[in-house]
Each structure stands twice: as structure tokens, then as C-alpha cells.
Amino acid sequence: MLNVKKTAAEKRKDFRDKLNSGKLLRAPGAFSPLVARLLEEQGWDAIYISGAVLSADLGLPDIGLTTLTEVSQRGYQIARATNLPSIIDIDTGFGEPMNAYRSMREMEELGLASFHIEDQEFPKRCGHLDNKSVVPREDMVRKIKACADAKRDPNFVIMARTDAKGVEGLDAAIDRAKAYVDAGADMIFPEALYNPKEFEAFRKAIDVPLLANMTEFGKSELLSAETLANLGFNMVIYPVTTLRLAMGCVESAMAQVMKDGHQNNVIDRMQTRARLYELNEYEQYNAFDQSLFNFEVSGKGSA
């Protein structure tokens, strides 16, 4: 809290400016406010809040079971912890165009800088699984128009994600992306592209900023930031990387603790107490507290 100096409007303006800079923006996923704080300290460009991660954190599969309230409140908690702009996944918009309209208002009012809304049928599934299905193009266009109508801050970035490449083919996905831009999308997220040629084809066809999803164990070849920048993409996300790293460490280390009966053999894998306190700014909070509560009550006076 004390570390955050920028308003939500300033963070949205920063995101717009960064997208227009010509530099590839890199946004790892943050599964908690503390992770967002760490990522900001390391110098990343933005924070990504993954729907798949939020679902997993609740012990649920990524099939659209989360609600607007769950997603928006978690987005707020993470976005308020950092000066970086935060981009959130709102799946299919939690319903029909009117639901998408409300989602737009909620995300803007809770301090997010951008979201992406996708064209899968509900119930949706992870974008890198087979047997997906997409809604008719006109249905998605109506949702995007609803979001554009609801938007108040012109710097909020409405991102349209299309899963059509794996369902209808690359050309159809590009045609959908063009229709989504015409409907009011500021940015396009083409999901589950396979290789550099497909990324290049999207860049040649679409004029607005493009996002690349470099998720592990998926359909997309894991391209370097340099390659994506050379392909003309504007942003790359690493949506589940931090959760996978954390859960991998928790799983192996706690198995060791179970086996040994103590933590001594895994201490070197842990963040220290001192480092946690540093990240949470204990000293700054203490100084702030002391600056306010430094008076004495003398017991004198007429009252």
C-alpha cells in the first residue's frame, strides 16, 4: 500500500504509452499481491492476472466456474499492490453482452488497466486444450461493443482474444480479429498459435497491438522475447509460470519435510523472514506508524 504512488488512471495511461512505445512489454502472471510486488521490484513491464491461475488457486479447473465477483475482487487485490498496470483475464465476460458491459465497469472501477475477453462458447476450457468451440462471430462482436460502450477511461485497453485458430483455422481467426477491432477492441490476443509463421501472419494482417501467450506445456512454441519483438508483437505474457514454480517447490519440499520429519533440509529453498519483511516494507510501515502515534497524554487540562 505505502509503495503504490500511481493512481489507477495513471497506470492505465502508462500502459497505453508503453504499448505505443514500440518495445515488447513482458508481463508475468501474479497469483497474489505479494508476487506482484516482487515482479515490480524486478523491473517487469506489467502484471498479468490469469483466469486459469485464479481457478487453480481456488482448487477448480479452468472451465469458467469462477464468478465476476471472485475474479474482480482478486484483480483489485493484486492491482492495488503495484505501480505497474495490471491486465486481467475475464474469460467469456461472465454471460451475455449486458454481463460484459457490467464486467467492463467493474474492472475499470477496481483499478485494472486492461482485460481480455474471449470468443469461446461457455463452458469454456483452457485455450491450449483440444475440442474447443467458439461462438458465432456476431455474438462476440456484440460483447465487444457492449464493453466499448461501458468504457469511461479512454486509456483502458479492451483486448479481444480469439480461440478460432484451433477451431476454424488461421485465416478465419484473422478475419474474426479484424471484426473485433472494428467493434471496438483496442488489442488482439490470438490464442494457441503454433509457430513464428503464424505469429507473423497475424502481425501482417492486424494493425492494433498484439499479445503473445508463452505458456508452458501448451500448443505454442516457446519463443524468446527477442523473437517476438522481431515479429512485431507488442506484449508477451507468462501466465502460469510463477504458480508452476511455486507449486513445484511446495510439492517437492513438503514431501521432503514429510519424509524427514523436520524442515532443516529445505531451509535453503525458502524465502527468509528478513526478505519477506523487506518485500512487505515492515520498516516503512513502522516509520509511518511512529510518525502518527508519537504524542503523549499529559492528563492535564479542563476536559
N, C-alpha and C positions, 0 to 999 in steps of 0.2 A: 504493500500500500504506500509506504513512505517513498519507495523508489520510483513510483509512477508519477511523472510530471506532465505527461501529454494527455489532453482530453481525447475523447473518442473521435471527435471531428478532426482533430489534428492527426490522429493515427490514420484515419481514412484518407486525408489529404496526402500524407506521407506515402501511403500505398499507391495512390494514383500517380504520384510523382515518380515513384520507383518503377512502376510499370511502364512509364513513358521514357525512362532513362536509357533504354537500350541494353541494360545489364540484365543478365539472367538472375532472377530472385530465387533464393533457396529457402524453403520452409519445411523444417522437420515437424512431425506431429508431436504435440504435447498432450500427455494423458492426465496432467494435473497442473495447477498453477505453479507449483514448485519447479516442475520441469520447464515450464515456460520461462520462469525467472532464470534458470540455468542457461537455456538456449539464448536468451537475450544477452547474458553475460559473455557467451562465447562469440557473439557477433553475427548470428544468423539474421536474415533479412525480414522474416515474418514467422508467425506461428500458425500451424495448421491443426485443426481440431477435427479428427476423423470420426465419422459415424460408426465405422467398423470397430474402432478402438473404444468408443463410448459404449457400444453394445457389449463388447467383450468385457469391459470393466464392470458391467452390471451382470456378467455371467450369462449373457444372451448371444445367440448367433446374429449375424448381420443380415437380417431378413425383414427389416422395417418394423421391429417390435417396440422401438423407443418412441416416446411421445414428444410433442413440441415442447412441453414444459421441461421434461428431462434434458433435452438437447439444449434448449435456450439457456437454462439456468447453469448448466455446466459450461456452456460457451461464455456466459457472463463471468463466472468464477475465474476462468482461465484468462480471458481478455483483460480483466481489470488488474491482473497481476503483472503486466508487462507494458512497456512503452512501444513495443512492436505491434504492427497491425495483425489482427487475428482473422483467419479465414476458416469458416465452419461448413461442414457437410450437413445439409438438411434433407438428404435422401430425395424423396419424390415430392417434398413440400407438405407432407402430413395431410394430404387429401386432395381436394379439387381446387380450382382457381381461387375461390374465396379463402380456402385454408392457406394457399400460397401467399395471398395478399396479407393475411394476418402474420404469417411467418416472417415476411419481409419487415413489417412494422416491429415485430418483437426483436428481431436480430439487430436492427438499426438502433432501437431504443436501449438495448442492453450492451451496446458498445462494440459490436463486431464491425469489421471493415469490409467484409465480403462473405458471400456464401456461394455454394454451388448446388443447383437443383437438377435432378436427372430425369431422363425420359423412359426409365424402366416402368413396366407395369407393377402394380402392387399386388401381392407382396414381392418386394424387390429381393435381390440377392447380391452378394459380393460381385463387383464388376469384373473379376478375373475368374469367375466360375462359368461353366458351360450352361447351355439351355436357358439363357436369359430371354426375356421378351420385352419389347418396347411398345409404348402407347402410340397411337396414331400421331403423326406429326402435328396435326391441328390441335390436339389436346395439349401437347406440350407448349405450343405457341400461346395458347390461352393462359397457361400458368405463368409464362414469362411476361406476357402483357400485364397480368394481374400484379406481378412483382414490380414491374416498371411503374405502374400506376400508384402503387403504395409507397414507393421510394420518395423520401423527402430530401435527404442529403445527396446532392449530385455526385459526390465523391464515393458513395457506397458502390461497390463493384458487384453487379449481378452476373454470376457465372453460370452458364448453361453447360451441363455435362451430357454428352450423348454416348450411350452404350450401343449404338446401332451398328458399329463396325463389325462386331461379332455376330450380329443377327441378320443384317441386311447387306453388309459389305461396305467397303471403304467409300465408294462413290456416294452411296445413299447416306452414310454418316456425314460426309462433307455437305451434301445438299441440306440435310437437317440443320447442320451448324449454321449455314447461311440463312435459313429461315429463322433460326433462333436469334441471330444478330438483328435481323430485320424487325423482330418482335420486341427488341429492347435489351438483349443480353450484351453486356459490356466485354465479356471474355468467354472463351470456349475451352472446355475440358474434354478432349477426345479420349475416352477410356479404352484401355486394353489394346493400344496399338502395338504391333509386333516388333517392328524393326525401324532403323533410320529412314528407310524409303517411305514408310507410311507416315512418319512424323513430318518428313519433307513435303509429302503430298498435301498434308493439312496446312502447312505453313504457306505453300504456294497459293492455296485456294481461299484462305481466310485472312481478312485484313486486321481483325481485332487481336488483342493479346491472347496467347495460348498457354495452357498449363499442361505439363507432363507429369504423369504419375509413375514414380520409380519405386513401386512397392516390391518387396522381396517375395519370391515364390509365386510370382504371377505370370501372366502371359507376355508382358513387355520385356524386351531385352533391357538389362540394367545399363543405361547409358551414362557416361560421365557428364558432369556439369559443362565441361568444355565442349563436348559433342552436341549437347542440347543447345548451348549458346550459338554454336556454329550453324545449327539447323534453324535458328531464328526463334526459338521458343522463349517466352518471357518469364516463365516461372516453373520450378520443379518442386514437387512435394515428396517427402519421405514419410508417408502417413503412419505406418505401424512400427517403424524402426525402433523408437525408444521403448515402446511397450514390449516388443520382442526381446530386446536386450535385457530389459528389467526382469521379465518373466523367466528368461533363460537363466539368469543369475540366481533368482529366487529359487527356481526349481532345483538346480544343481547344488546350491549352497545349503538349502534346508534339508536336502537328502543327506548331505554330509553331517549336518547337525544331528539329524535323527540317528545316523549310524554311530557317531562319536559320543553323543550324549552331552555335548558342550559346543560352544561357538569358536573355541580357540583356533581351529584350523581354517576358519573362513573370515577371520577378522580383517585380513589384508584385502578382501573383496568389498569391504563396506566403506561407505562414506563416513568419515569421522564425525563425532559430535561437533568438533570445532568448525569443520567445513559446513555442516548443516546450519549451525548458528550464524556463520558468515553469510550463507546464502539467504537466510531468513532475516538478516540485518538486526540481530539481537541488540548490538551496541547502539545502533541508530534509534531503535525503539526506546531503549533505556534512556538515552540522552534526551529524546523528545519528552518522555515521561517526567524526567527530572526538571526540565525547563518549565513545565506547567505546575508541578506539585512541589514547589520549593519554598512555600510560605510557612509561617509559624502562627499559631493561635495563642495570643498572649493571655486571654482570659479577662482583659480589661475592657472598659467601655460601658456605655449606658444600656446597651441592648442585652 
